[in-house]
Amino acid sequence: MSEKLTFEKAFARLVEISNILEDYENPLESSLKLYEEATKLRKFCEDFISNAKKTINKLNIDSKESTKTE
């Protein structure tokens, strides 16, 4: 059973992959696999941040509207 991926875990793994890829001693095939994993993690993080921004914007709009009606 795999753990649910969180933003924090995805970001930490991206940092880890970045550090590995900066070490030029890593074999090309391994680097390509890591790059592919990093691309998926980046997309996950971008989607998470996009959804978080939408939620924050909605909360701000709702908050402003409730303040107007008081």
A tleap script that builds the chain and sets N, CA, C and O, in Angstrom:
source leaprc.protein.ff14SB
mol = sequence {
  NMET SER GLU LYS LEU THR PHE GLU LYS ALA
  PHE ALA ARG LEU VAL GLU ILE SER ASN ILE
  LEU GLU ASP TYR GLU ASN PRO LEU GLU SER
  SER LEU LYS LEU TYR GLU GLU ALA THR LYS
  LEU ARG LYS PHE CYS GLU ASP PHE ILE SER
  ASN ALA LYS LYS THR ILE ASN LYS LEU ASN
  ILE ASP SER LYS GLU SER THR LYS THR CGLU
}
set mol.1.N position { 0.846 -1.180 0.000 }
set mol.1.CA position { 0.000 0.000 0.000 }
set mol.1.C position { 0.892 1.243 0.000 }
set mol.1.O position { 1.753 1.394 0.866 }
set mol.2.N position { 0.685 2.119 -0.960 }
set mol.2.CA position { 1.533 3.307 -1.056 }
set mol.2.C position { 0.917 4.465 -0.287 }
set mol.2.O position { -0.302 4.579 -0.164 }
set mol.3.N position { 1.794 5.322 0.227 }
set mol.3.CA position { 1.341 6.504 0.946 }
set mol.3.C position { 0.767 7.517 -0.027 }
set mol.3.O position { 1.158 7.578 -1.193 }
set mol.4.N position { -0.173 8.315 0.479 }
set mol.4.CA position { -0.735 9.378 -0.345 }
set mol.4.C position { 0.323 10.469 -0.524 }
set mol.4.O position { 0.987 10.880 0.427 }
set mol.5.N position { 0.456 10.916 -1.749 }
set mol.5.CA position { 1.431 11.961 -2.045 }
set mol.5.C position { 0.896 13.302 -1.563 }
set mol.5.O position { -0.231 13.682 -1.881 }
set mol.6.N position { 1.705 14.007 -0.803 }
set mol.6.CA position { 1.359 15.351 -0.354 }
set mol.6.C position { 2.265 16.346 -1.067 }
set mol.6.O position { 3.280 15.974 -1.656 }
set mol.7.N position { 1.882 17.610 -1.003 }
set mol.7.CA position { 2.708 18.651 -1.605 }
set mol.7.C position { 4.106 18.635 -0.987 }
set mol.7.O position { 5.111 18.723 -1.693 }
set mol.8.N position { 4.151 18.522 0.336 }
set mol.8.CA position { 5.432 18.564 1.030 }
set mol.8.C position { 6.339 17.406 0.618 }
set mol.8.O position { 7.539 17.592 0.419 }
set mol.9.N position { 5.760 16.208 0.491 }
set mol.9.CA position { 6.555 15.044 0.079 }
set mol.9.C position { 7.023 15.193 -1.370 }
set mol.9.O position { 8.165 14.872 -1.698 }
set mol.10.N position { 6.139 15.677 -2.223 }
set mol.10.CA position { 6.494 15.862 -3.632 }
set mol.10.C position { 7.605 16.896 -3.767 }
set mol.10.O position { 8.558 16.695 -4.521 }
set mol.11.N position { 7.481 18.000 -3.037 }
set mol.11.CA position { 8.489 19.049 -3.120 }
set mol.11.C position { 9.831 18.564 -2.578 }
set mol.11.O position { 10.880 18.850 -3.155 }
set mol.12.N position { 9.791 17.828 -1.466 }
set mol.12.CA position { 11.030 17.292 -0.892 }
set mol.12.C position { 11.705 16.336 -1.876 }
set mol.12.O position { 12.929 16.342 -2.011 }
set mol.13.N position { 10.918 15.527 -2.552 }
set mol.13.CA position { 11.484 14.597 -3.539 }
set mol.13.C position { 12.067 15.367 -4.722 }
set mol.13.O position { 13.107 14.982 -5.257 }
set mol.14.N position { 11.407 16.452 -5.137 }
set mol.14.CA position { 11.951 17.283 -6.215 }
set mol.14.C position { 13.316 17.852 -5.837 }
set mol.14.O position { 14.238 17.869 -6.653 }
set mol.15.N position { 13.435 18.310 -4.611 }
set mol.15.CA position { 14.720 18.840 -4.136 }
set mol.15.C position { 15.768 17.728 -4.141 }
set mol.15.O position { 16.908 17.936 -4.556 }
set mol.16.N position { 15.368 16.549 -3.675 }
set mol.16.CA position { 16.282 15.412 -3.653 }
set mol.16.C position { 16.744 15.055 -5.071 }
set mol.16.O position { 17.933 14.835 -5.303 }
set mol.17.N position { 15.807 14.998 -6.006 }
set mol.17.CA position { 16.149 14.678 -7.397 }
set mol.17.C position { 17.064 15.744 -7.980 }
set mol.17.O position { 18.025 15.431 -8.684 }
set mol.18.N position { 16.767 16.991 -7.689 }
set mol.18.CA position { 17.603 18.089 -8.180 }
set mol.18.C position { 19.043 17.934 -7.697 }
set mol.18.O position { 19.989 18.121 -8.462 }
set mol.19.N position { 19.194 17.595 -6.436 }
set mol.19.CA position { 20.540 17.400 -5.884 }
set mol.19.C position { 21.250 16.226 -6.544 }
set mol.19.O position { 22.449 16.293 -6.813 }
set mol.20.N position { 20.511 15.155 -6.805 }
set mol.20.CA position { 21.109 13.992 -7.470 }
set mol.20.C position { 21.548 14.361 -8.887 }
set mol.20.O position { 22.643 14.001 -9.319 }
set mol.21.N position { 20.680 15.082 -9.605 }
set mol.21.CA position { 20.993 15.437 -10.991 }
set mol.21.C position { 22.148 16.432 -11.091 }
set mol.21.O position { 22.846 16.478 -12.105 }
set mol.22.N position { 22.347 17.224 -10.042 }
set mol.22.CA position { 23.479 18.152 -10.037 }
set mol.22.C position { 24.809 17.423 -9.884 }
set mol.22.O position { 25.865 17.972 -10.195 }
set mol.23.N position { 24.752 16.184 -9.403 }
set mol.23.CA position { 25.949 15.350 -9.301 }
set mol.23.C position { 26.147 14.668 -10.647 }
set mol.23.O position { 25.447 13.710 -10.973 }
set mol.24.N position { 27.072 15.148 -11.403 }
set mol.24.CA position { 27.247 14.691 -12.780 }
set mol.24.C position { 27.776 13.261 -12.888 }
set mol.24.O position { 28.015 12.781 -13.996 }
set mol.25.N position { 27.962 12.580 -11.773 }
set mol.25.CA position { 28.438 11.202 -11.805 }
set mol.25.C position { 27.289 10.209 -11.977 }
set mol.25.O position { 27.527 9.012 -12.138 }
set mol.26.N position { 26.060 10.687 -11.946 }
set mol.26.CA position { 24.894 9.821 -12.100 }
set mol.26.C position { 24.805 9.340 -13.549 }
set mol.26.O position { 24.940 10.148 -14.468 }
set mol.27.N position { 24.580 8.038 -13.775 }
set mol.27.CA position { 24.472 7.521 -15.148 }
set mol.27.C position { 23.308 8.165 -15.910 }
set mol.27.O position { 22.298 8.537 -15.313 }
set mol.28.N position { 23.456 8.289 -17.203 }
set mol.28.CA position { 22.459 8.950 -18.039 }
set mol.28.C position { 21.090 8.284 -17.931 }
set mol.28.O position { 20.083 8.975 -17.779 }
set mol.29.N position { 21.039 6.965 -18.005 }
set mol.29.CA position { 19.753 6.265 -17.943 }
set mol.29.C position { 19.031 6.555 -16.626 }
set mol.29.O position { 17.823 6.794 -16.609 }
set mol.30.N position { 19.771 6.531 -15.544 }
set mol.30.CA position { 19.208 6.844 -14.229 }
set mol.30.C position { 18.746 8.300 -14.178 }
set mol.30.O position { 17.687 8.602 -13.628 }
set mol.31.N position { 19.535 9.187 -14.747 }
set mol.31.CA position { 19.179 10.611 -14.779 }
set mol.31.C position { 17.894 10.850 -15.558 }
set mol.31.O position { 17.070 11.675 -15.163 }
set mol.32.N position { 17.720 10.133 -16.658 }
set mol.32.CA position { 16.499 10.277 -17.450 }
set mol.32.C position { 15.274 9.821 -16.673 }
set mol.32.O position { 14.220 10.453 -16.745 }
set mol.33.N position { 15.407 8.727 -15.928 }
set mol.33.CA position { 14.294 8.241 -15.106 }
set mol.33.C position { 13.959 9.244 -14.006 }
set mol.33.O position { 12.790 9.502 -13.721 }
set mol.34.N position { 14.987 9.800 -13.401 }
set mol.34.CA position { 14.772 10.807 -12.364 }
set mol.34.C position { 14.120 12.060 -12.942 }
set mol.34.O position { 13.239 12.657 -12.323 }
set mol.35.N position { 14.563 12.450 -14.135 }
set mol.35.CA position { 13.980 13.622 -14.791 }
set mol.35.C position { 12.495 13.390 -15.078 }
set mol.35.O position { 11.671 14.286 -14.892 }
set mol.36.N position { 12.168 12.192 -15.527 }
set mol.36.CA position { 10.768 11.856 -15.792 }
set mol.36.C position { 9.949 11.920 -14.499 }
set mol.36.O position { 8.842 12.457 -14.487 }
set mol.37.N position { 10.493 11.376 -13.424 }
set mol.37.CA position { 9.810 11.438 -12.131 }
set mol.37.C position { 9.636 12.889 -11.693 }
set mol.37.O position { 8.572 13.274 -11.208 }
set mol.38.N position { 10.679 13.684 -11.864 }
set mol.38.CA position { 10.629 15.092 -11.468 }
set mol.38.C position { 9.572 15.855 -12.255 }
set mol.38.O position { 8.900 16.728 -11.707 }
set mol.39.N position { 9.422 15.534 -13.525 }
set mol.39.CA position { 8.413 16.195 -14.356 }
set mol.39.C position { 7.012 15.922 -13.819 }
set mol.39.O position { 6.178 16.826 -13.766 }
set mol.40.N position { 6.755 14.690 -13.424 }
set mol.40.CA position { 5.445 14.335 -12.855 }
set mol.40.C position { 5.223 15.025 -11.510 }
set mol.40.O position { 4.126 15.500 -11.219 }
set mol.41.N position { 6.273 15.072 -10.698 }
set mol.41.CA position { 6.162 15.734 -9.399 }
set mol.41.C position { 5.941 17.236 -9.560 }
set mol.41.O position { 5.163 17.839 -8.820 }
set mol.42.N position { 6.631 17.835 -10.533 }
set mol.42.CA position { 6.446 19.271 -10.793 }
set mol.42.C position { 5.000 19.561 -11.167 }
set mol.42.O position { 4.408 20.524 -10.680 }
set mol.43.N position { 4.433 18.726 -12.033 }
set mol.43.CA position { 3.039 18.891 -12.450 }
set mol.43.C position { 2.112 18.762 -11.246 }
set mol.43.O position { 1.176 19.547 -11.095 }
set mol.44.N position { 2.367 17.778 -10.394 }
set mol.44.CA position { 1.568 17.591 -9.187 }
set mol.44.C position { 1.619 18.847 -8.317 }
set mol.44.O position { 0.586 19.321 -7.844 }
set mol.45.N position { 2.822 19.385 -8.108 }
set mol.45.CA position { 2.986 20.583 -7.275 }
set mol.45.C position { 2.317 21.801 -7.908 }
set mol.45.O position { 1.671 22.584 -7.212 }
set mol.46.N position { 2.465 21.963 -9.216 }
set mol.46.CA position { 1.825 23.090 -9.905 }
set mol.46.C position { 0.308 23.008 -9.778 }
set mol.46.O position { -0.345 24.018 -9.517 }
set mol.47.N position { -0.256 21.822 -9.959 }
set mol.47.CA position { -1.702 21.644 -9.829 }
set mol.47.C position { -2.158 21.926 -8.404 }
set mol.47.O position { -3.196 22.553 -8.193 }
set mol.48.N position { -1.389 21.467 -7.436 }
set mol.48.CA position { -1.730 21.692 -6.035 }
set mol.48.C position { -1.754 23.189 -5.723 }
set mol.48.O position { -2.688 23.682 -5.090 }
set mol.49.N position { -0.726 23.905 -6.168 }
set mol.49.CA position { -0.648 25.349 -5.919 }
set mol.49.C position { -1.777 26.078 -6.637 }
set mol.49.O position { -2.368 27.003 -6.079 }
set mol.50.N position { -2.080 25.679 -7.854 }
set mol.50.CA position { -3.171 26.292 -8.607 }
set mol.50.C position { -4.498 26.116 -7.870 }
set mol.50.O position { -5.279 27.061 -7.756 }
set mol.51.N position { -4.750 24.914 -7.376 }
set mol.51.CA position { -5.981 24.661 -6.628 }
set mol.51.C position { -6.008 25.439 -5.320 }
set mol.51.O position { -7.060 25.933 -4.912 }
set mol.52.N position { -4.864 25.551 -4.663 }
set mol.52.CA position { -4.787 26.317 -3.421 }
set mol.52.C position { -5.095 27.793 -3.681 }
set mol.52.O position { -5.804 28.426 -2.899 }
set mol.53.N position { -4.562 28.342 -4.777 }
set mol.53.CA position { -4.842 29.741 -5.132 }
set mol.53.C position { -6.327 29.952 -5.383 }
set mol.53.O position { -6.899 30.950 -4.944 }
set mol.54.N position { -6.956 29.011 -6.092 }
set mol.54.CA position { -8.393 29.119 -6.364 }
set mol.54.C position { -9.186 29.106 -5.066 }
set mol.54.O position { -10.130 29.879 -4.903 }
set mol.55.N position { -8.806 28.229 -4.145 }
set mol.55.CA position { -9.492 28.150 -2.856 }
set mol.55.C position { -9.328 29.446 -2.080 }
set mol.55.O position { -10.293 29.954 -1.510 }
set mol.56.N position { -8.122 29.981 -2.054 }
set mol.56.CA position { -7.865 31.234 -1.337 }
set mol.56.C position { -8.658 32.376 -1.957 }
set mol.56.O position { -9.256 33.175 -1.237 }
set mol.57.N position { -8.671 32.463 -3.283 }
set mol.57.CA position { -9.437 33.518 -3.951 }
set mol.57.C position { -10.920 33.413 -3.628 }
set mol.57.O position { -11.575 34.424 -3.377 }
set mol.58.N position { -11.454 32.191 -3.635 }
set mol.58.CA position { -12.867 31.994 -3.322 }
set mol.58.C position { -13.150 32.400 -1.880 }
set mol.58.O position { -14.155 33.056 -1.606 }
set mol.59.N position { -12.280 32.019 -0.967 }
set mol.59.CA position { -12.468 32.395 0.433 }
set mol.59.C position { -12.415 33.908 0.602 }
set mol.59.O position { -13.195 34.472 1.370 }
set mol.60.N position { -11.508 34.566 -0.104 }
set mol.60.CA position { -11.416 36.026 -0.023 }
set mol.60.C position { -12.675 36.687 -0.566 }
set mol.60.O position { -13.176 37.646 0.022 }
set mol.61.N position { -13.189 36.182 -1.684 }
set mol.61.CA position { -14.416 36.730 -2.267 }
set mol.61.C position { -15.583 36.511 -1.315 }
set mol.61.O position { -16.362 37.430 -1.064 }
set mol.62.N position { -15.709 35.295 -0.784 }
set mol.62.CA position { -16.788 34.987 0.156 }
set mol.62.C position { -16.695 35.860 1.398 }
set mol.62.O position { -17.712 36.316 1.920 }
set mol.63.N position { -15.478 36.090 1.870 }
set mol.63.CA position { -15.272 36.915 3.055 }
set mol.63.C position { -15.680 38.361 2.795 }
set mol.63.O position { -16.309 38.992 3.645 }
set mol.64.N position { -15.326 38.888 1.626 }
set mol.64.CA position { -15.698 40.261 1.271 }
set mol.64.C position { -17.208 40.393 1.142 }
set mol.64.O position { -17.786 41.391 1.571 }
set mol.65.N position { -17.845 39.389 0.552 }
set mol.65.CA position { -19.297 39.434 0.381 }
set mol.65.C position { -20.013 39.357 1.721 }
set mol.65.O position { -21.020 40.037 1.917 }
set mol.66.N position { -19.517 38.551 2.641 }
set mol.66.CA position { -20.170 38.447 3.944 }
set mol.66.C position { -19.955 39.720 4.755 }
set mol.66.O position { -20.804 40.078 5.571 }
set mol.67.N position { -18.840 40.407 4.545 }
set mol.67.CA position { -18.583 41.674 5.229 }
set mol.67.C position { -19.535 42.751 4.718 }
set mol.67.O position { -19.985 43.593 5.495 }
set mol.68.N position { -19.848 42.736 3.417 }
set mol.68.CA position { -20.758 43.717 2.827 }
set mol.68.C position { -22.176 43.559 3.357 }
set mol.68.O position { -22.897 44.547 3.493 }
set mol.69.N position { -22.583 42.336 3.656 }
set mol.69.CA position { -23.959 42.098 4.088 }
set mol.69.C position { -24.149 42.323 5.572 }
set mol.69.O position { -25.283 42.316 6.052 }
set mol.70.N position { -23.083 42.521 6.305 }
set mol.70.CA position { -23.210 42.731 7.753 }
set mol.70.C position { -23.519 44.161 8.079 }
set mol.70.O position { -23.657 44.511 9.251 }
savepdb mol mol.pdb
quit
